[in-house]
Amino acid sequence: MTPDDFRRWRKALGLKQKDAADALGLKKRVIQYYEKGDRDGKAVEIPVAVALACYAISQGVTRYDASELIYESE
């Protein structure tokens, strides 16, 4: 996920930076780093876990309950 992708995700959901931070369990400043793509002149990568969380949120998933998992072997 690129910084532009991240910004588009947030705006598509109508979230302010603070709202996105709350939804992802991050600080607003981290959201700003992700959208800028750097922190103090050093590149900031958006972790895969954050990108997956963004996708989950965009699909309406707000909580995760492992007891609801269905495994292919079952």
Jmol script that loads the backbone (N, CA, C; Angstrom):
load data "model"
ATOM      1  N   MET A   1       0.859  -1.166   0.000  1.00  0.00           N
ATOM      2  CA  MET A   1       0.000   0.000   0.000  1.00  0.00           C
ATOM      3  C   MET A   1       0.906   1.229   0.000  1.00  0.00           C
ATOM      4  N   THR A   2       0.678   2.110  -0.950  1.00  0.00           N
ATOM      5  CA  THR A   2       1.475   3.333  -1.040  1.00  0.00           C
ATOM      6  C   THR A   2       0.839   4.432  -0.187  1.00  0.00           C
ATOM      7  N   PRO A   3       1.589   5.501   0.073  1.00  0.00           N
ATOM      8  CA  PRO A   3       0.992   6.627   0.798  1.00  0.00           C
ATOM      9  C   PRO A   3      -0.263   7.169   0.102  1.00  0.00           C
ATOM     10  N   ASP A   4      -0.227   7.247  -1.234  1.00  0.00           N
ATOM     11  CA  ASP A   4      -1.406   7.730  -1.962  1.00  0.00           C
ATOM     12  C   ASP A   4      -2.584   6.768  -1.817  1.00  0.00           C
ATOM     13  N   ASP A   5      -2.295   5.460  -1.855  1.00  0.00           N
ATOM     14  CA  ASP A   5      -3.354   4.461  -1.645  1.00  0.00           C
ATOM     15  C   ASP A   5      -3.975   4.631  -0.264  1.00  0.00           C
ATOM     16  N   PHE A   6      -3.118   4.830   0.726  1.00  0.00           N
ATOM     17  CA  PHE A   6      -3.596   4.975   2.099  1.00  0.00           C
ATOM     18  C   PHE A   6      -4.501   6.200   2.221  1.00  0.00           C
ATOM     19  N   ARG A   7      -4.074   7.306   1.659  1.00  0.00           N
ATOM     20  CA  ARG A   7      -4.868   8.539   1.710  1.00  0.00           C
ATOM     21  C   ARG A   7      -6.206   8.347   0.999  1.00  0.00           C
ATOM     22  N   ARG A   8      -6.165   7.700  -0.169  1.00  0.00           N
ATOM     23  CA  ARG A   8      -7.414   7.443  -0.909  1.00  0.00           C
ATOM     24  C   ARG A   8      -8.359   6.559  -0.098  1.00  0.00           C
ATOM     25  N   TRP A   9      -7.808   5.535   0.566  1.00  0.00           N
ATOM     26  CA  TRP A   9      -8.625   4.659   1.414  1.00  0.00           C
ATOM     27  C   TRP A   9      -9.335   5.480   2.484  1.00  0.00           C
ATOM     28  N   ARG A  10      -8.569   6.313   3.183  1.00  0.00           N
ATOM     29  CA  ARG A  10      -9.137   7.112   4.274  1.00  0.00           C
ATOM     30  C   ARG A  10     -10.226   8.041   3.756  1.00  0.00           C
ATOM     31  N   LYS A  11      -9.940   8.742   2.673  1.00  0.00           N
ATOM     32  CA  LYS A  11     -10.903   9.702   2.137  1.00  0.00           C
ATOM     33  C   LYS A  11     -12.134   9.006   1.556  1.00  0.00           C
ATOM     34  N   ALA A  12     -11.936   7.840   0.952  1.00  0.00           N
ATOM     35  CA  ALA A  12     -13.076   7.095   0.395  1.00  0.00           C
ATOM     36  C   ALA A  12     -14.059   6.697   1.486  1.00  0.00           C
ATOM     37  N   LEU A  13     -13.543   6.461   2.686  1.00  0.00           N
ATOM     38  CA  LEU A  13     -14.407   6.107   3.811  1.00  0.00           C
ATOM     39  C   LEU A  13     -14.899   7.336   4.572  1.00  0.00           C
ATOM     40  N   GLY A  14     -14.471   8.515   4.136  1.00  0.00           N
ATOM     41  CA  GLY A  14     -14.903   9.743   4.795  1.00  0.00           C
ATOM     42  C   GLY A  14     -14.306   9.929   6.175  1.00  0.00           C
ATOM     43  N   LEU A  15     -13.122   9.362   6.392  1.00  0.00           N
ATOM     44  CA  LEU A  15     -12.477   9.442   7.702  1.00  0.00           C
ATOM     45  C   LEU A  15     -11.494  10.603   7.774  1.00  0.00           C
ATOM     46  N   LYS A  16     -11.499  11.282   8.897  1.00  0.00           N
ATOM     47  CA  LYS A  16     -10.446  12.251   9.183  1.00  0.00           C
ATOM     48  C   LYS A  16      -9.243  11.448   9.667  1.00  0.00           C
ATOM     49  N   GLN A  17      -8.078  12.074   9.697  1.00  0.00           N
ATOM     50  CA  GLN A  17      -6.885  11.360  10.147  1.00  0.00           C
ATOM     51  C   GLN A  17      -7.078  10.787  11.543  1.00  0.00           C
ATOM     52  N   LYS A  18      -7.698  11.518  12.423  1.00  0.00           N
ATOM     53  CA  LYS A  18      -7.936  11.053  13.794  1.00  0.00           C
ATOM     54  C   LYS A  18      -8.864   9.836  13.795  1.00  0.00           C
ATOM     55  N   ASP A  19      -9.895   9.870  12.948  1.00  0.00           N
ATOM     56  CA  ASP A  19     -10.821   8.739  12.848  1.00  0.00           C
ATOM     57  C   ASP A  19     -10.106   7.486  12.344  1.00  0.00           C
ATOM     58  N   ALA A  20      -9.257   7.664  11.336  1.00  0.00           N
ATOM     59  CA  ALA A  20      -8.492   6.530  10.799  1.00  0.00           C
ATOM     60  C   ALA A  20      -7.563   5.971  11.869  1.00  0.00           C
ATOM     61  N   ALA A  21      -6.932   6.859  12.615  1.00  0.00           N
ATOM     62  CA  ALA A  21      -6.039   6.424  13.694  1.00  0.00           C
ATOM     63  C   ALA A  21      -6.805   5.606  14.724  1.00  0.00           C
ATOM     64  N   ASP A  22      -7.963   6.083  15.119  1.00  0.00           N
ATOM     65  CA  ASP A  22      -8.780   5.363  16.103  1.00  0.00           C
ATOM     66  C   ASP A  22      -9.210   3.995  15.564  1.00  0.00           C
ATOM     67  N   ALA A  23      -9.636   3.956  14.307  1.00  0.00           N
ATOM     68  CA  ALA A  23     -10.102   2.703  13.712  1.00  0.00           C
ATOM     69  C   ALA A  23      -8.984   1.670  13.614  1.00  0.00           C
ATOM     70  N   LEU A  24      -7.754   2.146  13.389  1.00  0.00           N
ATOM     71  CA  LEU A  24      -6.614   1.245  13.224  1.00  0.00           C
ATOM     72  C   LEU A  24      -5.829   1.020  14.514  1.00  0.00           C
ATOM     73  N   GLY A  25      -6.210   1.722  15.581  1.00  0.00           N
ATOM     74  CA  GLY A  25      -5.489   1.580  16.846  1.00  0.00           C
ATOM     75  C   GLY A  25      -4.117   2.227  16.815  1.00  0.00           C
ATOM     76  N   LEU A  26      -4.009   3.312  16.054  1.00  0.00           N
ATOM     77  CA  LEU A  26      -2.739   4.021  15.906  1.00  0.00           C
ATOM     78  C   LEU A  26      -2.881   5.461  16.380  1.00  0.00           C
ATOM     79  N   LYS A  27      -1.775   6.157  16.452  1.00  0.00           N
ATOM     80  CA  LYS A  27      -1.803   7.582  16.779  1.00  0.00           C
ATOM     81  C   LYS A  27      -1.973   8.384  15.491  1.00  0.00           C
ATOM     82  N   LYS A  28      -2.583   9.546  15.608  1.00  0.00           N
ATOM     83  CA  LYS A  28      -2.806  10.391  14.443  1.00  0.00           C
ATOM     84  C   LYS A  28      -1.493  10.697  13.729  1.00  0.00           C
ATOM     85  N   ARG A  29      -0.433  10.864  14.482  1.00  0.00           N
ATOM     86  CA  ARG A  29       0.866  11.186  13.884  1.00  0.00           C
ATOM     87  C   ARG A  29       1.343  10.059  12.956  1.00  0.00           C
ATOM     88  N   VAL A  30       1.065   8.822  13.316  1.00  0.00           N
ATOM     89  CA  VAL A  30       1.450   7.688  12.469  1.00  0.00           C
ATOM     90  C   VAL A  30       0.689   7.750  11.142  1.00  0.00           C
ATOM     91  N   ILE A  31      -0.573   8.114  11.208  1.00  0.00           N
ATOM     92  CA  ILE A  31      -1.372   8.273   9.989  1.00  0.00           C
ATOM     93  C   ILE A  31      -0.739   9.337   9.104  1.00  0.00           C
ATOM     94  N   GLN A  32      -0.306  10.420   9.714  1.00  0.00           N
ATOM     95  CA  GLN A  32       0.348  11.485   8.952  1.00  0.00           C
ATOM     96  C   GLN A  32       1.632  10.984   8.301  1.00  0.00           C
ATOM     97  N   TYR A  33       2.416  10.179   9.012  1.00  0.00           N
ATOM     98  CA  TYR A  33       3.638   9.600   8.428  1.00  0.00           C
ATOM     99  C   TYR A  33       3.291   8.698   7.250  1.00  0.00           C
ATOM    100  N   TYR A  34       2.278   7.866   7.416  1.00  0.00           N
ATOM    101  CA  TYR A  34       1.882   6.959   6.341  1.00  0.00           C
ATOM    102  C   TYR A  34       1.463   7.735   5.099  1.00  0.00           C
ATOM    103  N   GLU A  35       0.715   8.811   5.293  1.00  0.00           N
ATOM    104  CA  GLU A  35       0.247   9.585   4.146  1.00  0.00           C
ATOM    105  C   GLU A  35       1.372  10.382   3.494  1.00  0.00           C
ATOM    106  N   LYS A  36       2.321  10.810   4.278  1.00  0.00           N
ATOM    107  CA  LYS A  36       3.460  11.561   3.740  1.00  0.00           C
ATOM    108  C   LYS A  36       4.476  10.616   3.108  1.00  0.00           C
ATOM    109  N   GLY A  37       4.605   9.425   3.680  1.00  0.00           N
ATOM    110  CA  GLY A  37       5.551   8.447   3.162  1.00  0.00           C
ATOM    111  C   GLY A  37       6.940   8.563   3.750  1.00  0.00           C
ATOM    112  N   ASP A  38       7.106   9.488   4.677  1.00  0.00           N
ATOM    113  CA  ASP A  38       8.398   9.588   5.354  1.00  0.00           C
ATOM    114  C   ASP A  38       8.247  10.203   6.731  1.00  0.00           C
ATOM    115  N   ARG A  39       9.283   9.986   7.521  1.00  0.00           N
ATOM    116  CA  ARG A  39       9.356  10.554   8.864  1.00  0.00           C
ATOM    117  C   ARG A  39      10.779  11.051   9.058  1.00  0.00           C
ATOM    118  N   ASP A  40      10.910  12.328   9.274  1.00  0.00           N
ATOM    119  CA  ASP A  40      12.224  12.940   9.467  1.00  0.00           C
ATOM    120  C   ASP A  40      13.173  12.597   8.325  1.00  0.00           C
ATOM    121  N   GLY A  41      12.650  12.606   7.103  1.00  0.00           N
ATOM    122  CA  GLY A  41      13.477  12.352   5.929  1.00  0.00           C
ATOM    123  C   GLY A  41      13.738  10.891   5.623  1.00  0.00           C
ATOM    124  N   LYS A  42      13.210   9.989   6.435  1.00  0.00           N
ATOM    125  CA  LYS A  42      13.392   8.551   6.203  1.00  0.00           C
ATOM    126  C   LYS A  42      12.072   7.945   5.736  1.00  0.00           C
ATOM    127  N   ALA A  43      12.173   7.049   4.770  1.00  0.00           N
ATOM    128  CA  ALA A  43      10.973   6.417   4.217  1.00  0.00           C
ATOM    129  C   ALA A  43      10.211   5.642   5.286  1.00  0.00           C
ATOM    130  N   VAL A  44       8.900   5.750   5.226  1.00  0.00           N
ATOM    131  CA  VAL A  44       8.018   5.005   6.128  1.00  0.00           C
ATOM    132  C   VAL A  44       7.183   4.063   5.269  1.00  0.00           C
ATOM    133  N   GLU A  45       7.289   2.774   5.550  1.00  0.00           N
ATOM    134  CA  GLU A  45       6.480   1.791   4.837  1.00  0.00           C
ATOM    135  C   GLU A  45       5.232   1.474   5.650  1.00  0.00           C
ATOM    136  N   ILE A  46       4.146   1.283   4.948  1.00  0.00           N
ATOM    137  CA  ILE A  46       2.900   0.903   5.607  1.00  0.00           C
ATOM    138  C   ILE A  46       2.929  -0.617   5.766  1.00  0.00           C
ATOM    139  N   PRO A  47       2.901  -1.102   7.008  1.00  0.00           N
ATOM    140  CA  PRO A  47       2.980  -2.549   7.234  1.00  0.00           C
ATOM    141  C   PRO A  47       1.818  -3.304   6.584  1.00  0.00           C
ATOM    142  N   VAL A  48       2.086  -4.529   6.185  1.00  0.00           N
ATOM    143  CA  VAL A  48       1.052  -5.371   5.577  1.00  0.00           C
ATOM    144  C   VAL A  48      -0.140  -5.507   6.520  1.00  0.00           C
ATOM    145  N   ALA A  49       0.116  -5.630   7.807  1.00  0.00           N
ATOM    146  CA  ALA A  49      -0.979  -5.771   8.777  1.00  0.00           C
ATOM    147  C   ALA A  49      -1.896  -4.548   8.748  1.00  0.00           C
ATOM    148  N   VAL A  50      -1.327  -3.367   8.570  1.00  0.00           N
ATOM    149  CA  VAL A  50      -2.137  -2.144   8.498  1.00  0.00           C
ATOM    150  C   VAL A  50      -2.934  -2.135   7.200  1.00  0.00           C
ATOM    151  N   ALA A  51      -2.302  -2.517   6.102  1.00  0.00           N
ATOM    152  CA  ALA A  51      -3.010  -2.572   4.821  1.00  0.00           C
ATOM    153  C   ALA A  51      -4.176  -3.558   4.893  1.00  0.00           C
ATOM    154  N   LEU A  52      -3.954  -4.702   5.526  1.00  0.00           N
ATOM    155  CA  LEU A  52      -5.033  -5.683   5.687  1.00  0.00           C
ATOM    156  C   LEU A  52      -6.142  -5.145   6.584  1.00  0.00           C
ATOM    157  N   ALA A  53      -5.765  -4.426   7.625  1.00  0.00           N
ATOM    158  CA  ALA A  53      -6.767  -3.817   8.507  1.00  0.00           C
ATOM    159  C   ALA A  53      -7.581  -2.776   7.742  1.00  0.00           C
ATOM    160  N   CYS A  54      -6.923  -2.018   6.876  1.00  0.00           N
ATOM    161  CA  CYS A  54      -7.637  -1.033   6.053  1.00  0.00           C
ATOM    162  C   CYS A  54      -8.674  -1.734   5.184  1.00  0.00           C
ATOM    163  N   TYR A  55      -8.265  -2.838   4.579  1.00  0.00           N
ATOM    164  CA  TYR A  55      -9.199  -3.598   3.745  1.00  0.00           C
ATOM    165  C   TYR A  55     -10.374  -4.110   4.580  1.00  0.00           C
ATOM    166  N   ALA A  56     -10.069  -4.679   5.731  1.00  0.00           N
ATOM    167  CA  ALA A  56     -11.125  -5.208   6.596  1.00  0.00           C
ATOM    168  C   ALA A  56     -12.114  -4.113   6.980  1.00  0.00           C
ATOM    169  N   ILE A  57     -11.602  -2.962   7.362  1.00  0.00           N
ATOM    170  CA  ILE A  57     -12.470  -1.841   7.747  1.00  0.00           C
ATOM    171  C   ILE A  57     -13.327  -1.413   6.562  1.00  0.00           C
ATOM    172  N   SER A  58     -12.730  -1.379   5.372  1.00  0.00           N
ATOM    173  CA  SER A  58     -13.496  -0.966   4.192  1.00  0.00           C
ATOM    174  C   SER A  58     -14.599  -1.969   3.850  1.00  0.00           C
ATOM    175  N   GLN A  59     -14.453  -3.210   4.340  1.00  0.00           N
ATOM    176  CA  GLN A  59     -15.469  -4.244   4.124  1.00  0.00           C
ATOM    177  C   GLN A  59     -16.469  -4.330   5.274  1.00  0.00           C
ATOM    178  N   GLY A  60     -16.337  -3.427   6.248  1.00  0.00           N
ATOM    179  CA  GLY A  60     -17.283  -3.384   7.354  1.00  0.00           C
ATOM    180  C   GLY A  60     -16.893  -4.204   8.565  1.00  0.00           C
ATOM    181  N   VAL A  61     -15.702  -4.776   8.552  1.00  0.00           N
ATOM    182  CA  VAL A  61     -15.240  -5.566   9.694  1.00  0.00           C
ATOM    183  C   VAL A  61     -14.704  -4.613  10.754  1.00  0.00           C
ATOM    184  N   THR A  62     -15.300  -4.646  11.924  1.00  0.00           N
ATOM    185  CA  THR A  62     -14.843  -3.769  13.005  1.00  0.00           C
ATOM    186  C   THR A  62     -14.272  -4.541  14.176  1.00  0.00           C
ATOM    187  N   ARG A  63     -14.581  -5.848  14.219  1.00  0.00           N
ATOM    188  CA  ARG A  63     -14.052  -6.718  15.280  1.00  0.00           C
ATOM    189  C   ARG A  63     -13.665  -8.042  14.653  1.00  0.00           C
ATOM    190  N   TYR A  64     -12.764  -8.718  15.313  1.00  0.00           N
ATOM    191  CA  TYR A  64     -12.332 -10.040  14.850  1.00  0.00           C
ATOM    192  C   TYR A  64     -12.549 -11.035  15.970  1.00  0.00           C
ATOM    193  N   ASP A  65     -13.234 -12.111  15.656  1.00  0.00           N
ATOM    194  CA  ASP A  65     -13.490 -13.155  16.642  1.00  0.00           C
ATOM    195  C   ASP A  65     -13.013 -14.479  16.057  1.00  0.00           C
ATOM    196  N   ALA A  66     -11.911 -14.985  16.570  1.00  0.00           N
ATOM    197  CA  ALA A  66     -11.321 -16.214  16.037  1.00  0.00           C
ATOM    198  C   ALA A  66     -12.271 -17.401  16.137  1.00  0.00           C
ATOM    199  N   SER A  67     -13.223 -17.364  17.042  1.00  0.00           N
ATOM    200  CA  SER A  67     -14.149 -18.497  17.177  1.00  0.00           C
ATOM    201  C   SER A  67     -15.065 -18.621  15.962  1.00  0.00           C
ATOM    202  N   GLU A  68     -15.130 -17.579  15.138  1.00  0.00           N
ATOM    203  CA  GLU A  68     -15.973 -17.616  13.951  1.00  0.00           C
ATOM    204  C   GLU A  68     -15.244 -18.175  12.733  1.00  0.00           C
ATOM    205  N   LEU A  69     -13.977 -18.520  12.894  1.00  0.00           N
ATOM    206  CA  LEU A  69     -13.206 -19.042  11.773  1.00  0.00           C
ATOM    207  C   LEU A  69     -13.682 -20.434  11.383  1.00  0.00           C
ATOM    208  N   ILE A  70     -13.727 -20.665  10.102  1.00  0.00           N
ATOM    209  CA  ILE A  70     -14.025 -21.992   9.583  1.00  0.00           C
ATOM    210  C   ILE A  70     -12.795 -22.415   8.790  1.00  0.00           C
ATOM    211  N   TYR A  71     -12.216 -23.508   9.170  1.00  0.00           N
ATOM    212  CA  TYR A  71     -11.009 -23.988   8.517  1.00  0.00           C
ATOM    213  C   TYR A  71     -11.366 -24.946   7.392  1.00  0.00           C
ATOM    214  N   GLU A  72     -10.566 -24.925   6.331  1.00  0.00           N
ATOM    215  CA  GLU A  72     -10.832 -25.774   5.173  1.00  0.00           C
ATOM    216  C   GLU A  72     -10.872 -27.251   5.533  1.00  0.00           C
ATOM    217  N   SER A  73     -10.117 -27.676   6.527  1.00  0.00           N
ATOM    218  CA  SER A  73     -10.057 -29.091   6.887  1.00  0.00           C
ATOM    219  C   SER A  73     -11.301 -29.558   7.640  1.00  0.00           C
ATOM    220  N   GLU A  74     -12.136 -28.638   8.069  1.00  0.00           N
ATOM    221  CA  GLU A  74     -13.328 -29.017   8.844  1.00  0.00           C
ATOM    222  C   GLU A  74     -14.500 -29.329   7.937  1.00  0.00           C
TER     223      GLU A  74
END
end "model"
wireframe off; spacefill off
backbone 0.3
color backbone group
